[in-house]
């Protein structure tokens, strides 16, 4: 099952349902996802689960609040067949939230 890219009408509906949200498109060999960049509350919850050593659960939780396309049932079906996508996509969503931002340090 390949997830087809959303058409413009779908993207417009997502934007209407998530006003002000920053969106990004993530592409993997199995298809295309549209995600909402997590807010502080969502990211803190993710970090709390990570701190408990439950990496997969943390990524799964982060994605549950971030994936705007496709619908949840399609994601669950795909993640059952390709469980590694949870970590791959979750890591990218965390990066979009700033987790891997390059920080320049200069001693003063």
Secondary structure, DSSP 8 states (H G I E B T S, - for coil): --B----HHHHHHHHHHTTT--EEEEEETTEEEEEE---HHHHHHHHHHHHTT-HHHHHHHHHHHHEEES-HHHHHHHHHH-THHHHHHHHHHHHHTTTT--------
